[in-house]
Amino acid sequence: MKSKSNIILIAETGSDIPIEVAEKYGIKLVPMHVLFETETLDDGAFPVEQIYEYYSKTGTIPTTSGCVPDDFIKVFDSIDSKKQILHLAYSAATTCSYQSAVVAADAYDEGFVTSIDTKQLSVGQAVVLIEVAKLLENNSEMPLQDVIEFATKLSKRVHMCFLPDKLEYLRAGGRVSNAAYLGSRILNLHPRIEIVDGLLVANKKYQGNLKKVIPRLIFEYADEHNLNKKQLFLIWSVGLSDELRKIAEEEAKRCGFQEVIWFCTGCVITTHGGPGVFGVVGISED
């Protein structure tokens, strides 16, 4: 059921929040973009397999870009001017989207749009959105400032990391060197990439096949961040096997998580991570 609150939540499609979940909570999504040479497509408007096919044919990955002011204006115009818009933004350190929203908001009455940098992306951002939406669903009269305070504190408690299966896409996008790529292949290394203060940071490496690495990652990450055991959000990109997903769920339950929720990466995130990505998102205890 959509909230009866006067506050409307919006976010970029790079949050990877499923359309049905966004519709359930009345969350408006603003498209990010993927550029295939001369063709620019909206994130979510085409299957991610098209990215894999493009890389297979060209040896390069598409380019991604954030939302431009016109993307936000289209969404702002669709919302009743008597409402208040709260933009829970994709990390401003990684894209122009936050600044584009601020620029677009100048065309409207003061107070109509408020943007806050969640310093999250992909499913980390989605978790913030969902928790704020639940808050509004149960507290429809809550003032905007109180919601902002809740969202800001929550964003700091959300922790996200992921493991690329291979570094091909990160190398093709210039995010890792050829030496690091070759070393990873030879030693079967998987860097753990974590969101730290809005930035992607490779802070640990796991060695071995993903059947062994995934359970270790879940156990260690949950322990390091004292994750709340009510829910664990797991990330996958097209190409991660059903066997590995089953192994991940079994480990999450063994660690005491009551509910496991899977989110698939969209076009923007998949462009950088490639096929077979696995990730973990949770909320630390207060």
C-alpha positions in Angstrom: 0.0 0.0 0.0 1.3 3.4 -0.9 1.9 5.9 1.9 -0.7 8.6 2.5 2.2 11.0 3.5 2.6 14.3 1.8 6.2 13.4 1.1 7.1 11.7 -2.2 10.3 9.8 -2.4 12.4 9.8 -5.6 15.7 8.2 -6.5 17.8 7.2 -9.5 17.3 3.9 -11.3 20.9 3.1 -10.3 19.4 2.3 -6.9 18.4 -1.0 -8.5 15.1 -1.0 -6.6 12.7 -3.3 -8.5 9.9 -1.6 -10.3 7.2 -3.5 -8.4 8.8 -2.4 -5.1 9.0 1.2 -6.2 5.3 1.1 -7.2 4.3 -0.5 -4.0 5.7 2.4 -2.0 5.0 5.1 -4.5 8.7 5.8 -5.1 9.4 7.7 -8.3 12.5 6.7 -10.3 14.6 9.0 -12.5 16.6 7.3 -15.3 20.4 7.1 -15.4 21.8 6.3 -18.8 24.0 3.8 -20.7 25.8 4.9 -23.9 26.6 2.4 -26.7 28.9 4.4 -29.0 26.3 6.8 -30.6 23.2 5.4 -28.9 22.1 6.4 -25.4 19.6 4.3 -23.6 17.8 4.7 -20.3 18.9 2.4 -17.5 16.2 -0.3 -17.1 14.9 0.2 -20.7 16.7 -2.7 -22.1 17.9 -6.2 -20.9 21.3 -6.3 -19.2 22.3 -9.1 -21.6 22.7 -6.5 -24.2 25.7 -5.2 -22.3 27.3 -8.6 -22.3 26.7 -9.0 -26.0 28.2 -5.5 -26.7 31.4 -6.4 -24.6 31.7 -9.8 -26.4 31.6 -8.1 -29.8 33.7 -5.0 -29.1 35.9 -5.9 -26.2 34.8 -2.6 -24.5 32.0 -1.8 -22.1 29.4 0.9 -22.7 29.7 4.3 -20.9 27.4 5.1 -18.1 26.1 8.6 -17.1 24.0 10.0 -14.3 20.7 11.9 -14.6 20.7 15.3 -16.1 18.5 18.2 -14.9 15.8 17.5 -17.6 15.5 13.9 -16.3 14.5 15.3 -12.9 12.3 18.0 -14.3 10.2 15.4 -16.1 9.6 13.6 -12.8 9.1 16.8 -10.7 6.5 18.0 -13.2 4.5 14.7 -12.7 4.2 15.3 -8.9 1.4 17.4 -7.3 2.9 20.8 -6.4 1.2 20.5 -3.0 3.4 17.6 -2.1 7.0 17.6 -0.8 9.7 15.7 -2.8 12.5 14.0 -0.9 15.2 12.9 -3.2 17.3 10.2 -1.6 20.2 10.5 -3.9 22.8 8.1 -5.4 26.2 8.9 -4.0 27.2 12.3 -5.1 30.9 11.3 -5.1 30.3 8.9 -8.0 27.8 10.7 -10.3 26.4 14.1 -11.3 22.8 13.1 -10.4 22.7 14.8 -7.0 23.9 18.1 -8.5 21.5 17.7 -11.5 18.6 17.4 -9.0 19.7 20.6 -7.2 19.9 22.5 -10.5 16.5 21.2 -11.6 14.9 22.2 -8.2 15.8 25.8 -8.8 12.9 26.0 -11.3 10.3 25.2 -8.6 9.1 26.9 -5.4 11.4 26.7 -2.5 10.8 23.7 -0.3 9.2 21.6 -3.1 12.3 19.5 -3.6 14.9 18.4 -1.0 17.9 16.3 -2.0 20.1 14.5 0.5 23.2 12.5 -0.5 22.7 8.9 0.9 26.4 8.2 0.1 25.0 4.9 -1.1 24.4 3.3 -4.5 22.7 0.3 -6.0 21.0 -1.9 -3.4 22.6 0.1 -0.5 20.5 3.1 -1.8 17.5 0.8 -2.3 17.6 -0.3 1.3 17.5 3.3 2.5 14.6 4.0 0.2 12.6 1.0 1.4 13.2 1.8 5.1 12.2 5.4 4.7 9.1 4.4 2.7 8.1 2.0 5.5 8.5 4.8 8.0 6.2 7.1 6.0 3.7 4.3 5.6 3.4 4.0 9.3 3.9 7.7 10.2 2.1 9.6 7.4 2.1 12.9 9.3 5.8 12.9 10.1 7.4 16.3 9.3 9.9 16.4 6.5 12.8 17.4 8.8 12.3 14.4 11.0 12.2 12.1 7.9 15.5 13.7 6.7 17.1 13.1 10.1 15.9 9.4 10.0 17.2 8.9 6.4 20.6 10.6 7.2 21.2 8.4 10.2 20.0 5.3 8.5 22.3 5.9 5.5 25.3 5.7 7.8 24.1 2.3 9.2 23.6 0.7 5.8 26.7 -1.3 4.7 27.2 -2.7 1.3 29.9 -4.7 -0.4 30.2 -6.9 -3.5 32.5 -9.3 -5.2 33.0 -9.3 -9.0 33.3 -12.8 -10.4 36.0 -11.6 -12.8 37.7 -8.3 -13.2 37.2 -8.1 -17.0 34.6 -5.4 -16.9 36.4 -3.3 -14.3 39.6 -3.6 -16.4 37.7 -2.6 -19.6 36.3 0.4 -17.8 39.7 1.5 -16.6 39.0 0.8 -12.9 41.8 -1.8 -12.5 45.1 -2.2 -14.2 46.1 -5.0 -16.5 48.6 -6.1 -13.9 45.9 -6.4 -11.2 43.6 -8.2 -13.7 46.3 -10.7 -14.6 47.2 -11.2 -11.0 43.6 -11.8 -10.1 43.2 -14.5 -12.8 46.4 -16.3 -11.9 45.8 -16.3 -8.2 42.0 -16.6 -8.4 41.5 -13.5 -6.3 38.2 -11.6 -5.7 38.5 -8.1 -4.4 35.8 -7.1 -1.9 34.6 -3.8 -3.0 32.8 -1.8 -0.3 30.9 1.5 -0.2 32.8 3.8 2.2 31.6 7.4 2.6 30.1 7.2 -0.9 33.1 5.8 -2.6 33.9 2.4 -4.0 36.9 1.0 -2.1 38.6 -2.4 -2.6 39.6 -3.1 1.0 40.1 -6.9 1.1 40.8 -9.8 -1.2 39.4 -13.4 -1.1 41.2 -16.3 -2.8 39.5 -19.3 -4.2 36.3 -20.2 -6.0 33.1 -18.4 -5.1 31.6 -21.6 -3.6 34.1 -21.1 -0.7 34.4 -17.3 -0.8 30.7 -16.4 -0.6 30.0 -18.1 2.7 33.1 -16.5 4.2 32.2 -13.1 2.9 28.7 -13.3 4.4 29.9 -14.4 7.8 32.8 -11.9 8.0 30.8 -8.9 6.7 27.9 -9.6 9.1 30.2 -9.8 12.0 32.4 -6.8 11.1 29.4 -4.5 10.8 27.2 -6.1 13.5 24.3 -6.4 11.0 20.8 -6.6 12.2 19.6 -10.2 11.8 16.0 -9.4 10.8 16.9 -9.0 7.1 19.8 -9.5 4.8 19.8 -8.1 1.2 21.8 -10.1 -1.3 22.9 -8.7 -4.7 23.3 -10.7 -7.9 23.9 -9.9 -11.5 22.7 -12.0 -14.4 25.3 -14.8 -14.7 25.5 -15.8 -11.0 24.5 -19.4 -10.8 21.5 -20.8 -8.9 23.9 -23.0 -7.1 25.8 -20.0 -5.7 22.6 -18.3 -4.8 21.5 -21.4 -2.8 24.9 -21.5 -1.0 24.5 -17.8 -0.1 21.0 -18.3 1.3 22.1 -21.3 3.3 25.0 -19.3 4.9 22.8 -16.3 5.6 20.3 -18.5 7.5 23.2 -20.3 9.3 24.3 -16.9 10.4 20.9 -16.2 11.9 19.3 -13.9 9.3 15.5 -14.3 9.5 14.8 -13.1 5.9 16.9 -13.1 2.8 15.9 -10.7 0.0 17.6 -10.8 -3.5 18.0 -7.8 -5.7 19.4 -8.0 -9.3 21.7 -5.3 -10.6 20.4 -3.1 -13.3 22.1 -1.8 -16.4 24.3 0.9 -14.9 25.7 -1.3 -12.1 26.0 -4.4 -14.4 28.0 -2.4 -16.9 30.8 -1.9 -14.3 30.6 -5.2 -12.4 29.8 -7.6 -15.3 28.2 -11.0 -15.0 28.2 -13.1 -11.9 28.5 -10.3 -9.3 27.6 -11.2 -5.7 27.0 -8.7 -2.9 25.8 -8.2 0.6 23.8 -5.3 2.1 22.7 -5.0 5.7 21.8 -2.5 8.4 24.0 -2.4 11.5 22.5 -2.5 14.9 21.8 1.0 16.2 
